[in-house]
Amino acid sequence: MATRDPFEGDFDEQHDNSISADDCPECEGRLTTDAGETRCTDCGLVIEACRVDRRGPRTFDEDETNRERTGAPITQARHDRGLSTEIGHKTDGKGNRLSSEKRRHLGRLRREHTRAKWQSKAERNLAYGCTEIARIVGAIDLDRDHREQASALFRSAQSADLLPGRSIEAFAAATVYAVCRCSDATRTLGEVVSVAQCPRKKITNAYTVCNDELGLPAPPQRPREFIAGLASAMDVPPETERHARSLAEQAWTAKVSIGVHPAGFAAACLEIACRDHEVEILQQRVANEADVSPVTVRTHRDIIEGEREAWEA
C-alpha cells in the first residue's frame, strides 16, 4: 500500500530531487525560470517546462458571474493597442453569407473606415514604427515580450518628442537593440543593422538619443553571453565551448574584458579554446560572426594569452 497519495500535489510541482536552480547539467551555466519554463541562459537548454495557466478566469465588470474571455489582450505592439475594428467581406458574425447589396455596403464602410483609421500623423508614424519593430524582431528571432518592450519604448520616445528630424526606421531598430541591451537577449548591433532599413550611423545616433534622454537601464554586456551564439554558428564541440566560457569568466574576474567589445572578446576566447582543443577554425569567419574585424580578435587574443599565466597561477 502506498504511503503517499499520488494526487495530493500537482504534476509540475518542484521536488527535492529536482535540478538545482543555479546549475545547468550541460554547461554549468545560470538557470532562469520564465512562465513556468526553466532554461539555461548560456546554452539555451530547457530543463523543465510547464504550460499550466494558473491565472484563473478574467472578469471585466463587477458581476462575478460573467467570466467570459472575449477579445484579444491589449498589446503595445499595435498603434491602437489591439482595440481596432475589422470589417468583414463575405460573411457576418455568425458565418452566414452576405448578399451582394450588403457586401457593397460593407465595402463603402471599409473604405471610410480606412480613411478615418489615423487620427493624426503621429499615430500613423506610431503604426509604421510598430510594424517595423515587428519585422526586425521576427528577423533576428526574438520573443514576443521583446516586441512588446520595444514598442513601449518607441511610444516613450515619441511622447518625449525624440522623433522629429530623425528616421522612424532608425528609432525602430534602436529600440529593438536597446531592449536587447536591457534584457537577456544577446544580439549585437551588427545583427540589428543587417536587417534594418537604414544605415548603421543613424541607428547608433538614435540609440544614443534614447539612452541619454530616456535613461535606459542598460548594464554592461559580458563576453560570456556571446559565446553560446558564436559556438553554435561555428559548430564548435560542447567541451570547447565550456573552455571558452571559462576563459571569458576568468577575464571578467580579472577585469581584463571590462570596457572592450564583448562580442570581439568572446570571439578571441573561442579562438583560443579551439586552438587548445585542436579544433580547426578560421579567424576571419569567427570575426564575421562576431561583427568585428580580425584585428580586434587578434588584439584580444594576445591580451588573453598574456594574462593566462597569472590566472593559472
MILOKOL-795253 format. One record per residue (C-alpha): residue number from 1; x, y, z; residue in one letter. Coordinates in steps of 0.05 Angstrom, whole numbers. Layout:
N
+------+--------+--------+--------+------+
: resi :     px :     py :     pz : resn :
+------+--------+--------+--------+------+
:  NUM :      X :      Y :      Z :    A :
...
+------+--------+--------+--------+------+
//
This chain:
313
+------+--------+--------+--------+------+
: resi :     px :     py :     pz : resn :
+------+--------+--------+--------+------+
:    1 :      0 :      0 :      0 :    M :
:    2 :     27 :     68 :    -19 :    A :
:    3 :     48 :    113 :     39 :    T :
:    4 :     34 :    177 :     -1 :    R :
:    5 :    -26 :    200 :    -41 :    D :
:    6 :      0 :    209 :   -112 :    P :
:    7 :    -53 :    262 :   -126 :    F :
:    8 :    -41 :    307 :    -67 :    E :
:    9 :      4 :    353 :   -109 :    G :
:   10 :      6 :    379 :   -180 :    D :
:   11 :     45 :    342 :   -233 :    F :
:   12 :     91 :    400 :   -245 :    D :
:   13 :    110 :    416 :   -173 :    E :
:   14 :    183 :    420 :   -153 :    Q :
:   15 :    211 :    362 :   -112 :    H :
:   16 :    274 :    356 :    -71 :    D :
:   17 :    308 :    315 :   -125 :    N :
:   18 :    297 :    367 :   -180 :    S :
:   19 :    355 :    401 :   -215 :    I :
:   20 :    387 :    458 :   -178 :    S :
:   21 :    365 :    528 :   -198 :    A :
:   22 :    437 :    551 :   -207 :    D :
:   23 :    469 :    493 :   -244 :    D :
:   24 :    459 :    472 :   -316 :    C :
:   25 :    475 :    398 :   -329 :    P :
:   26 :    505 :    414 :   -397 :    E :
:   27 :    548 :    476 :   -388 :    C :
:   28 :    543 :    492 :   -314 :    E :
:   29 :    511 :    559 :   -333 :    G :
:   30 :    458 :    600 :   -297 :    R :
:   31 :    386 :    577 :   -300 :    L :
:   32 :    326 :    623 :   -305 :    T :
:   33 :    252 :    609 :   -299 :    T :
:   34 :    201 :    647 :   -342 :    D :
:   35 :    127 :    629 :   -350 :    A :
:   36 :    138 :    560 :   -320 :    G :
:   37 :    198 :    543 :   -364 :    E :
:   38 :    267 :    533 :   -335 :    T :
:   39 :    323 :    542 :   -385 :    R :
:   40 :    398 :    557 :   -386 :    C :
:   41 :    416 :    629 :   -404 :    T :
:   42 :    482 :    606 :   -435 :    D :
:   43 :    467 :    545 :   -478 :    C :
:   44 :    390 :    551 :   -482 :    G :
:   45 :    377 :    481 :   -455 :    L :
:   46 :    305 :    474 :   -430 :    V :
:   47 :    307 :    437 :   -363 :    I :
:   48 :    233 :    438 :   -344 :    E :
:   49 :    171 :    464 :   -379 :    A :
:   50 :    101 :    476 :   -353 :    C :
:   51 :     43 :    504 :   -393 :    R :
:   52 :     -9 :    506 :   -339 :    V :
:   53 :    -46 :    572 :   -337 :    D :
:   54 :    -56 :    590 :   -264 :    R :
:   55 :    -83 :    660 :   -275 :    R :
:   56 :   -156 :    638 :   -270 :    G :
:   57 :   -215 :    669 :   -307 :    P :
:   58 :   -215 :    743 :   -321 :    R :
:   59 :   -273 :    788 :   -302 :    T :
:   60 :   -288 :    852 :   -339 :    F :
:   61 :   -342 :    881 :   -294 :    D :
:   62 :   -367 :    878 :   -223 :    E :
:   63 :   -412 :    818 :   -239 :    D :
:   64 :   -373 :    757 :   -215 :    E :
:   65 :   -419 :    711 :   -255 :    T :
:   66 :   -395 :    738 :   -321 :    N :
:   67 :   -328 :    704 :   -333 :    R :
:   68 :   -326 :    705 :   -409 :    E :
:   69 :   -259 :    714 :   -444 :    R :
:   70 :   -275 :    759 :   -503 :    T :
:   71 :   -227 :    793 :   -550 :    G :
:   72 :   -152 :    792 :   -555 :    A :
:   73 :   -110 :    821 :   -498 :    P :
:   74 :    -86 :    893 :   -501 :    I :
:   75 :    -17 :    897 :   -533 :    T :
:   76 :     34 :    952 :   -541 :    Q :
:   77 :     56 :    924 :   -608 :    A :
:   78 :     -1 :    958 :   -646 :    R :
:   79 :    -14 :   1032 :   -651 :    H :
:   80 :    -85 :   1024 :   -624 :    D :
:   81 :    -64 :    971 :   -572 :    R :
:   82 :   -104 :    918 :   -609 :    G :
:   83 :   -172 :    952 :   -600 :    L :
:   84 :   -185 :    967 :   -673 :    S :
:   85 :   -246 :    941 :   -711 :    T :
:   86 :   -242 :    897 :   -773 :    E :
:   87 :   -300 :    898 :   -823 :    I :
:   88 :   -312 :    831 :   -857 :    G :
:   89 :   -321 :    816 :   -931 :    H :
:   90 :   -367 :    758 :   -947 :    K :
:   91 :   -397 :    731 :   -883 :    T :
:   92 :   -427 :    761 :   -820 :    D :
:   93 :   -410 :    745 :   -748 :    G :
:   94 :   -450 :    680 :   -749 :    K :
:   95 :   -418 :    655 :   -813 :    G :
:   96 :   -478 :    669 :   -858 :    N :
:   97 :   -462 :    691 :   -929 :    R :
:   98 :   -479 :    763 :   -943 :    L :
:   99 :   -518 :    788 :  -1002 :    S :
:  100 :   -487 :    828 :  -1058 :    S :
:  101 :   -520 :    892 :  -1035 :    E :
:  102 :   -495 :    882 :   -964 :    K :
:  103 :   -425 :    868 :   -989 :    R :
:  104 :   -425 :    933 :  -1029 :    R :
:  105 :   -448 :    970 :   -967 :    H :
:  106 :   -393 :    939 :   -925 :    L :
:  107 :   -343 :    957 :   -979 :    G :
:  108 :   -362 :   1030 :   -973 :    R :
:  109 :   -358 :   1026 :   -897 :    L :
:  110 :   -290 :    993 :   -901 :    R :
:  111 :   -265 :   1048 :   -947 :    R :
:  112 :   -287 :   1103 :   -899 :    E :
:  113 :   -260 :   1064 :   -840 :    H :
:  114 :   -192 :   1060 :   -874 :    T :
:  115 :   -192 :   1135 :   -887 :    R :
:  116 :   -210 :   1151 :   -815 :    A :
:  117 :   -163 :   1100 :   -785 :    K :
:  118 :   -109 :   1150 :   -768 :    W :
:  119 :   -127 :   1207 :   -722 :    Q :
:  120 :    -62 :   1244 :   -733 :    S :
:  121 :      6 :   1239 :   -767 :    K :
:  122 :     37 :   1218 :   -700 :    A :
:  123 :    -10 :   1158 :   -698 :    E :
:  124 :      8 :   1140 :   -769 :    R :
:  125 :     82 :   1143 :   -751 :    N :
:  126 :     70 :   1101 :   -690 :    L :
:  127 :     36 :   1047 :   -732 :    A :
:  128 :     93 :   1047 :   -781 :    Y :
:  129 :    144 :   1043 :   -725 :    G :
:  130 :    108 :    984 :   -692 :    C :
:  131 :    105 :    948 :   -759 :    T :
:  132 :    180 :    958 :   -769 :    E :
:  133 :    194 :    934 :   -698 :    I :
:  134 :    153 :    871 :   -711 :    A :
:  135 :    193 :    857 :   -775 :    R :
:  136 :    261 :    866 :   -741 :    I :
:  137 :    241 :    824 :   -681 :    V :
:  138 :    220 :    767 :   -727 :    G :
:  139 :    283 :    773 :   -770 :    A :
:  140 :    331 :    766 :   -711 :    I :
:  141 :    288 :    713 :   -675 :    D :
:  142 :    267 :    750 :   -612 :    L :
:  143 :    208 :    734 :   -567 :    D :
:  144 :    140 :    768 :   -564 :    R :
:  145 :    159 :    801 :   -498 :    D :
:  146 :    217 :    836 :   -532 :    H :
:  147 :    170 :    862 :   -585 :    R :
:  148 :    123 :    890 :   -532 :    E :
:  149 :    180 :    924 :   -495 :    Q :
:  150 :    209 :    954 :   -559 :    A :
:  151 :    140 :    981 :   -579 :    S :
:  152 :    130 :   1011 :   -510 :    A :
:  153 :    199 :   1044 :   -514 :    L :
:  154 :    182 :   1071 :   -583 :    F :
:  155 :    119 :   1102 :   -553 :    R :
:  156 :    161 :   1134 :   -498 :    S :
:  157 :    209 :   1163 :   -549 :    A :
:  158 :    152 :   1191 :   -589 :    Q :
:  159 :    119 :   1221 :   -527 :    S :
:  160 :    186 :   1254 :   -509 :    A :
:  161 :    189 :   1287 :   -578 :    D :
:  162 :    252 :   1250 :   -598 :    L :
:  163 :    228 :   1230 :   -668 :    L :
:  164 :    223 :   1297 :   -704 :    P :
:  165 :    281 :   1305 :   -752 :    G :
:  166 :    302 :   1232 :   -745 :    R :
:  167 :    286 :   1168 :   -783 :    S :
:  168 :    229 :   1125 :   -758 :    I :
:  169 :    265 :   1063 :   -784 :    E :
:  170 :    327 :   1082 :   -744 :    A :
:  171 :    287 :   1091 :   -679 :    F :
:  172 :    251 :   1025 :   -690 :    A :
:  173 :    317 :    989 :   -697 :    A :
:  174 :    347 :   1028 :   -639 :    A :
:  175 :    290 :   1008 :   -593 :    T :
:  176 :    299 :    935 :   -610 :    V :
:  177 :    374 :    939 :   -596 :    Y :
:  178 :    360 :    977 :   -531 :    A :
:  179 :    314 :    921 :   -508 :    V :
:  180 :    368 :    870 :   -524 :    C :
:  181 :    418 :    910 :   -483 :    R :
:  182 :    369 :    916 :   -424 :    C :
:  183 :    347 :    843 :   -425 :    S :
:  184 :    380 :    775 :   -431 :    D :
:  185 :    376 :    774 :   -507 :    A :
:  186 :    447 :    774 :   -534 :    T :
:  187 :    444 :    809 :   -602 :    R :
:  188 :    499 :    852 :   -629 :    T :
:  189 :    487 :    919 :   -662 :    L :
:  190 :    511 :    888 :   -728 :    G :
:  191 :    456 :    836 :   -725 :    E :
:  192 :    404 :    891 :   -718 :    V :
:  193 :    435 :    934 :   -772 :    V :
:  194 :    437 :    875 :   -821 :    S :
:  195 :    360 :    871 :   -821 :    V :
:  196 :    345 :    945 :   -812 :    A :
:  197 :    326 :    992 :   -869 :    Q :
:  198 :    373 :   1048 :   -851 :    C :
:  199 :    449 :   1058 :   -843 :    P :
:  200 :    487 :   1039 :   -780 :    R :
:  201 :    504 :   1111 :   -764 :    K :
:  202 :    431 :   1131 :   -758 :    K :
:  203 :    415 :   1072 :   -713 :    I :
:  204 :    474 :   1088 :   -668 :    T :
:  205 :    452 :   1161 :   -664 :    N :
:  206 :    380 :   1140 :   -647 :    A :
:  207 :    404 :   1092 :   -593 :    Y :
:  208 :    448 :   1146 :   -562 :    T :
:  209 :    390 :   1194 :   -560 :    V :
:  210 :    344 :   1142 :   -528 :    C :
:  211 :    398 :   1124 :   -477 :    N :
:  212 :    412 :   1197 :   -458 :    D :
:  213 :    341 :   1223 :   -458 :    E :
:  214 :    302 :   1163 :   -430 :    L :
:  215 :    356 :   1137 :   -383 :    G :
:  216 :    357 :   1065 :   -405 :    L :
:  217 :    379 :   1015 :   -351 :    P :
:  218 :    429 :    981 :   -397 :    A :
:  219 :    480 :    940 :   -358 :    P :
:  220 :    550 :    926 :   -386 :    P :
:  221 :    550 :    865 :   -431 :    Q :
:  222 :    593 :    806 :   -412 :    R :
:  223 :    633 :    768 :   -465 :    P :
:  224 :    608 :    702 :   -436 :    R :
:  225 :    537 :    717 :   -461 :    E :
:  226 :    561 :    717 :   -534 :    F :
:  227 :    600 :    652 :   -533 :    I :
:  228 :    539 :    606 :   -540 :    A :
:  229 :    516 :    641 :   -603 :    G :
:  230 :    586 :    642 :   -634 :    L :
:  231 :    598 :    569 :   -616 :    A :
:  232 :    532 :    549 :   -647 :    S :
:  233 :    546 :    587 :   -711 :    A :
:  234 :    617 :    557 :   -716 :    M :
:  235 :    593 :    487 :   -698 :    D :
:  236 :    642 :    481 :   -640 :    V :
:  237 :    641 :    419 :   -594 :    P :
:  238 :    609 :    429 :   -524 :    P :
:  239 :    675 :    418 :   -487 :    E :
:  240 :    708 :    472 :   -528 :    T :
:  241 :    651 :    520 :   -515 :    E :
:  242 :    656 :    507 :   -440 :    R :
:  243 :    731 :    522 :   -443 :    H :
:  244 :    718 :    588 :   -479 :    A :
:  245 :    665 :    606 :   -428 :    R :
:  246 :    715 :    592 :   -372 :    S :
:  247 :    766 :    638 :   -405 :    L :
:  248 :    714 :    693 :   -410 :    A :
:  249 :    696 :    686 :   -337 :    E :
:  250 :    769 :    688 :   -315 :    Q :
:  251 :    780 :    751 :   -357 :    A :
:  252 :    717 :    783 :   -327 :    W :
:  253 :    740 :    767 :   -256 :    T :
:  254 :    809 :    796 :   -271 :    A :
:  255 :    775 :    858 :   -301 :    K :
:  256 :    811 :    848 :   -367 :    V :
:  257 :    748 :    847 :   -410 :    S :
:  258 :    716 :    909 :   -380 :    I :
:  259 :    709 :    966 :   -429 :    G :
:  260 :    723 :    925 :   -492 :    V :
:  261 :    678 :    899 :   -547 :    H :
:  262 :    642 :    840 :   -514 :    P :
:  263 :    630 :    801 :   -578 :    A :
:  264 :    701 :    811 :   -602 :    G :
:  265 :    729 :    788 :   -536 :    F :
:  266 :    683 :    727 :   -537 :    A :
:  267 :    709 :    711 :   -607 :    A :
:  268 :    781 :    714 :   -581 :    A :
:  269 :    764 :    667 :   -524 :    C :
:  270 :    731 :    619 :   -572 :    L :
:  271 :    792 :    620 :   -618 :    E :
:  272 :    839 :    604 :   -561 :    I :
:  273 :    794 :    548 :   -537 :    A :
:  274 :    792 :    518 :   -607 :    C :
:  275 :    867 :    521 :   -611 :    R :
:  276 :    875 :    487 :   -543 :    D :
:  277 :    827 :    432 :   -564 :    H :
:  278 :    856 :    426 :   -634 :    E :
:  279 :    792 :    447 :   -668 :    V :
:  280 :    802 :    480 :   -736 :    E :
:  281 :    771 :    549 :   -740 :    I :
:  282 :    783 :    609 :   -786 :    L :
:  283 :    796 :    675 :   -753 :    Q :
:  284 :    762 :    713 :   -809 :    Q :
:  285 :    699 :    672 :   -801 :    R :
:  286 :    693 :    679 :   -726 :    V :
:  287 :    707 :    754 :   -734 :    A :
:  288 :    650 :    759 :   -784 :    N :
:  289 :    603 :    722 :   -737 :    E :
:  290 :    621 :    770 :   -681 :    A :
:  291 :    614 :    830 :   -727 :    D :
:  292 :    685 :    854 :   -713 :    V :
:  293 :    749 :    856 :   -752 :    S :
:  294 :    803 :    802 :   -748 :    P :
:  295 :    850 :    855 :   -718 :    V :
:  296 :    803 :    862 :   -659 :    T :
:  297 :    803 :    786 :   -648 :    V :
:  298 :    879 :    783 :   -652 :    R :
:  299 :    887 :    841 :   -604 :    T :
:  300 :    842 :    809 :   -551 :    H :
:  301 :    874 :    741 :   -563 :    R :
:  302 :    943 :    770 :   -548 :    D :
:  303 :    916 :    802 :   -484 :    I :
:  304 :    886 :    737 :   -460 :    I :
:  305 :    949 :    697 :   -475 :    E :
:  306 :    990 :    748 :   -436 :    G :
:  307 :    945 :    743 :   -375 :    E :
:  308 :    933 :    668 :   -374 :    R :
:  309 :    996 :    652 :   -335 :    E :
:  310 :    973 :    699 :   -279 :    A :
:  311 :    903 :    667 :   -278 :    W :
:  312 :    930 :    596 :   -275 :    E :
:  313 :    979 :    615 :   -221 :    A :
+------+--------+--------+--------+------+
//
